[in-house]
Structures are given as structure tokens and as C-alpha cells.
Amino acid sequence: MTRWGIVSTVKADARDILNFAAYHLERGAHRLYLYLDAPDPAVFDRLAAHPKIKVVACDDNWWAKRRGRPEKHQSRQFLNARHAYNRRVEVDWLAHIDVDEFLISDTPIARHLAALRPETLCARVRPMEALQSDGPEHVFKAFPLPQADRQRAAEACFPTWGAQLSGGFLSHVAGKLFFRTGLKGLQIRIHNITLGDAQNPGQVELPQIALGHLHAESWDRFISAYRFRLARGSYRAELKPQVRRDGAQS
């Protein structure tokens, strides 16, 4: 039986963290490796009580053993993902995703991973981004994979800003990866992996699984995260524009 798991560095309120964990356990995750970036003892205890969850409190003691706490949260994510990957192997496939991302499939995720060829070392799941909602249910927008089709659709749906937003997305369209475990020297980043000199070796698309992204599920949540994203997150001015064209804005 193919076993899969998730590694995530999480910083959110208790409800969001517990919902994230419960959702993916219901989807069939064999292990969740959760690293609490702002440890709450009550949340830690609830997570640690579940046999399929490995939880780490990333407190001062944790970072003291790792030459200090990196200032950038992306660097903390990389280090924690590497720590999870190098543990005793408990899963065949691991995905590195965020607490506002949810793997969505109509059929068991393990079935799709089991069907991949042995030379496939990683499989990409593409995002769907939640439209703003004030209720308990969410509607997501997706996008065509070919870039020209994606941009044409974005500009048709969002005539004001579609020209600046790849696929009409406020966040990434790259998606995230499942990658095989037990590969010596594997390096994990946000959207990619490297093994030796190869980036994303043996990568395939996995269209049977979507990555539901609650990047801006409500106006209040969007605006509360905006300043952080602008200063240190996905809206940083030094990042390349999403759209690949002359004069595109970041």
C-alpha cells in the first residue's frame, strides 16, 4: 500500500491548524509532520495525541540546536522540511504545503501516487484559488495550463487586473510537489526540489489532484495578511512579475 504524508511549517490560529490536520487525515494521509512556528502548548498537545501526527514546537530550544532561528520564514520552512524528510522513513511520498492549502481529489490520493512510474521522482499538483466568501463553503477558480490560454482567460474574466495576474491568481500558479522519500541529497524548496544538478527530476503533472488554496478566502483575512506579504511574503517588490511580458507589474 502506498503511503503519503505532508510536511508543513504552520503559524495560524488553533482552529485553522486543527482543521488542516483533520482534513488531510480524512483524505488518507499516513503521517503529518507539523512544525509549529509559534508554538501553543494546547495546540501541541492536541496534535501530539494523534498517532499519525508528528509535531515539533519550534521554540528557542529547537532553534538553538540549529544555529539559531532564521529571520525569513521561507528559510525556516526549508530547514523543517529537510528535518522531516531525513527522519526515519514512514511514507513513500511527501508533500510540502502550507496551512491554507488543501489537497483535493475525488478518489484516494494514494491510488494516484501508486500508479506513477518508478522513474517519476516528483509529481506536481496545480492550485485552485478560493474566491472571496463569507460563508462556510468555498468556490475556487482554476486555470488552463498552457500559458497563452491561461493569460487569455485571465484577461477575459478580470479585465482590470487580469493582464498583471497569471491566471487571474493573487498567489502562485506553480503549485506544489509530491516527492519520493529516501533520496539521498534531496533539497526541498517551496515549489521545487533539487537532486544533485537536476531540478524536479522525473517530474510529471498530477491533474487528478488539485491544491485548494485559501489565499484570500475573505476580505478580512486578505487585508490582515497583506502587510506581511508585502514586507516578507509573496507580494515582495523584489519578486519577478507573475506575468511574463514586457512592462508587467510585480
C-alpha positions as CSV (number, residue, x, y, z in Angstrom):
1,M,0.0,0.0,0.0
2,T,1.3,3.4,-1.0
3,R,1.7,5.8,2.0
4,W,1.8,9.5,1.7
5,G,2.3,12.4,4.1
6,I,2.6,16.1,4.5
7,V,5.2,18.4,6.0
8,S,4.2,21.9,6.9
9,T,5.6,24.8,9.0
10,V,2.4,26.3,10.4
11,K,1.6,29.7,12.0
12,A,-2.1,30.1,12.3
13,D,-4.9,30.1,14.9
14,A,-5.7,26.8,16.6
15,R,-8.9,26.3,14.6
16,D,-7.1,26.6,11.2
17,I,-4.2,24.2,12.3
18,L,-6.6,21.6,13.6
19,N,-8.8,21.8,10.6
20,F,-5.8,21.4,8.3
21,A,-4.7,18.3,10.1
22,A,-8.2,16.7,10.4
23,Y,-8.9,17.3,6.7
24,H,-5.8,15.6,5.4
25,L,-6.1,12.7,7.8
26,E,-9.6,12.2,6.4
27,R,-8.1,12.3,2.9
28,G,-5.8,9.4,3.9
29,A,-2.6,10.9,5.0
30,H,-0.4,8.3,6.7
31,R,1.7,10.9,8.5
32,L,1.5,14.7,9.1
33,Y,4.8,16.3,10.1
34,L,3.8,19.7,11.6
35,Y,6.2,22.3,12.8
36,L,4.6,25.0,15.0
37,D,6.3,28.3,14.1
38,A,4.6,30.0,17.1
39,P,4.1,27.1,19.5
40,D,0.9,27.0,21.6
41,P,1.1,24.2,24.2
42,A,-2.6,23.5,23.9
43,V,-2.4,23.0,20.2
44,F,0.8,21.0,20.5
45,D,-0.9,18.6,23.0
46,R,-3.9,18.1,20.8
47,L,-1.8,17.3,17.7
48,A,0.7,15.1,19.6
49,A,-2.2,13.0,20.9
50,H,-2.9,11.6,17.4
51,P,-0.8,8.6,16.4
52,K,-0.4,9.8,12.8
53,I,0.8,13.3,13.6
54,K,4.5,14.1,14.4
55,V,4.5,17.6,15.9
56,V,7.5,19.8,16.7
57,A,7.4,23.0,18.7
58,C,9.9,25.4,17.0
59,D,10.8,27.2,20.2
60,D,14.1,28.7,21.3
61,N,15.5,25.3,22.3
62,W,14.6,23.9,18.9
63,W,16.4,26.7,17.0
64,A,19.4,26.8,19.5
65,K,20.3,23.3,18.3
66,R,20.2,24.5,14.7
67,R,22.5,27.6,14.8
68,G,19.7,30.0,15.5
69,R,16.3,30.8,14.1
70,P,16.4,32.1,10.5
71,E,14.7,35.5,10.1
72,K,12.9,34.6,6.9
73,H,10.0,32.2,7.3
74,Q,10.9,30.6,4.0
75,S,14.3,29.6,5.4
76,R,12.5,28.1,8.4
77,Q,10.3,26.1,6.1
78,F,13.2,24.7,4.2
79,L,15.0,23.6,7.3
80,N,11.9,22.0,8.8
81,A,11.1,20.2,5.6
82,R,14.6,18.8,5.4
83,H,14.3,17.6,9.0
84,A,11.1,15.8,8.3
85,Y,12.5,14.3,5.1
86,N,15.5,12.9,6.9
87,R,13.6,11.2,9.6
88,R,13.0,7.5,9.7
89,V,11.1,6.8,6.5
90,E,7.4,6.4,7.3
91,V,5.8,7.3,4.0
92,D,6.6,6.7,0.3
93,W,5.6,10.2,-0.8
94,L,5.8,13.5,0.9
95,A,4.2,16.9,0.0
96,H,5.4,20.2,1.4
97,I,2.4,22.5,1.6
98,D,1.1,25.4,3.7
99,V,-1.7,25.5,6.3
100,D,-4.0,27.4,3.9
101,E,-3.6,24.7,1.2
102,F,-5.7,21.5,0.9
103,L,-5.2,18.5,-1.3
104,I,-8.5,17.8,-3.2
105,S,-9.2,14.6,-5.1
106,D,-12.4,12.7,-5.9
107,T,-10.6,9.4,-5.4
108,P,-8.0,8.2,-2.9
109,I,-4.7,10.2,-3.3
110,A,-2.7,7.0,-2.6
111,R,-4.2,5.4,-5.7
112,H,-2.8,8.2,-8.0
113,L,0.6,8.1,-6.4
114,A,0.8,4.3,-6.6
115,A,0.1,4.5,-10.4
116,L,3.2,6.6,-11.1
117,R,6.1,5.0,-12.8
118,P,9.3,4.2,-10.8
119,E,11.4,6.8,-12.6
120,T,8.9,9.5,-11.5
121,L,10.6,11.2,-8.5
122,C,8.1,14.0,-8.1
123,A,4.6,14.9,-9.2
124,R,3.1,18.4,-9.4
125,V,-0.3,19.3,-8.2
126,R,-1.7,22.6,-9.5
127,P,-3.6,25.1,-7.4
128,M,-7.2,26.3,-7.4
129,E,-7.6,29.6,-5.7
130,A,-10.6,30.3,-3.5
131,L,-12.9,33.2,-4.4
132,Q,-13.8,35.5,-1.6
133,S,-16.5,34.1,0.6
134,D,-18.0,35.0,4.0
135,G,-19.7,31.6,4.4
136,P,-18.5,28.1,5.2
137,E,-18.4,26.9,1.6
138,H,-15.8,28.0,-1.0
139,V,-15.8,28.3,-4.8
140,F,-12.5,28.0,-6.5
141,K,-11.1,29.3,-9.7
142,A,-8.7,27.2,-11.8
143,F,-6.7,28.0,-14.9
144,P,-5.7,26.4,-18.3
145,L,-2.1,25.1,-18.1
146,P,-0.8,26.5,-21.4
147,Q,0.4,29.9,-20.7
148,A,-1.2,31.7,-23.6
149,D,-4.6,30.2,-22.9
150,R,-4.2,31.0,-19.2
151,Q,-3.5,34.7,-19.9
152,R,-6.3,35.0,-22.4
153,A,-8.8,33.5,-19.8
154,A,-7.5,35.8,-17.1
155,E,-7.9,38.9,-19.1
156,A,-11.4,37.9,-20.2
157,C,-12.5,37.2,-16.7
158,F,-10.7,40.0,-14.9
159,P,-10.4,42.9,-17.4
160,T,-8.9,45.4,-15.0
161,W,-6.0,43.5,-13.5
162,G,-6.0,40.2,-15.5
163,A,-3.1,41.4,-17.6
164,Q,-1.0,41.6,-14.4
165,L,-2.1,38.4,-12.7
166,S,-1.2,35.0,-14.1
167,G,-4.4,33.0,-14.5
168,G,-6.1,35.8,-12.5
169,F,-4.4,34.4,-9.4
170,L,-3.3,36.6,-6.5
171,S,-0.9,33.8,-5.4
172,H,1.2,31.2,-7.1
173,V,0.2,29.1,-10.1
174,A,3.2,26.8,-9.8
175,G,1.5,24.5,-7.4
176,K,3.3,22.1,-5.0
177,L,5.1,18.8,-5.4
178,F,4.8,15.3,-4.1
179,F,8.3,13.8,-4.0
180,R,9.5,10.3,-3.2
181,T,11.2,9.7,0.1
182,G,14.6,8.1,0.6
183,L,16.5,10.1,-2.0
184,K,19.9,11.0,-0.6
185,G,20.9,14.6,-1.0
186,L,17.4,15.9,-1.9
187,Q,16.9,19.6,-1.4
188,I,13.4,21.0,-0.8
189,R,12.1,24.5,-1.6
190,I,8.7,26.0,-1.8
191,H,7.7,24.9,-5.3
192,N,10.6,22.7,-6.4
193,I,13.1,20.1,-5.4
194,T,16.7,19.5,-6.5
195,L,18.7,16.3,-6.6
196,G,22.3,16.9,-7.5
197,D,22.3,19.2,-10.5
198,A,18.7,18.2,-11.5
199,Q,15.6,20.3,-10.6
200,N,12.4,18.3,-10.2
201,P,13.9,15.1,-11.7
202,G,11.4,12.9,-13.4
203,Q,8.5,15.4,-12.8
204,V,5.0,14.7,-14.1
205,E,1.8,16.6,-13.7
206,L,-0.8,15.0,-11.4
207,P,-4.1,16.5,-12.7
208,Q,-6.3,14.1,-10.6
209,I,-5.3,16.1,-7.5
210,A,-5.8,19.8,-7.0
211,L,-4.4,22.1,-4.4
212,G,-7.2,24.2,-3.0
213,H,-5.6,27.4,-1.8
214,L,-7.4,29.7,0.6
215,H,-5.1,32.6,-0.1
216,A,-7.9,35.2,0.1
217,E,-10.9,33.4,1.4
218,S,-12.4,36.6,2.9
219,W,-11.7,40.3,2.7
220,D,-10.8,40.4,6.4
221,R,-8.3,37.6,6.1
222,F,-6.8,39.1,3.0
223,I,-6.2,42.5,4.5
224,S,-4.8,41.1,7.7
225,A,-2.2,39.2,5.8
226,Y,-1.5,42.0,3.3
227,R,1.2,43.9,5.1
228,F,3.2,40.8,6.0
229,R,3.0,39.5,2.4
230,L,4.1,42.9,1.1
231,A,7.1,43.1,3.5
232,R,8.2,39.5,3.8
233,G,5.9,37.2,1.9
234,S,4.5,36.5,-1.6
235,Y,4.0,40.2,-2.5
236,R,7.6,41.4,-2.0
237,A,8.6,44.0,-4.5
238,E,11.8,42.2,-5.5
239,L,9.9,39.2,-6.8
240,K,9.5,38.8,-10.5
241,P,6.1,39.8,-12.0
242,Q,3.7,36.8,-12.3
243,V,3.0,37.6,-16.0
244,R,5.9,37.1,-18.5
245,R,5.6,40.1,-20.7
246,D,7.4,43.5,-21.0
247,G,6.1,46.1,-18.6
248,A,4.3,43.6,-16.3
249,Q,4.0,44.8,-12.8
250,S,5.0,42.9,-9.7
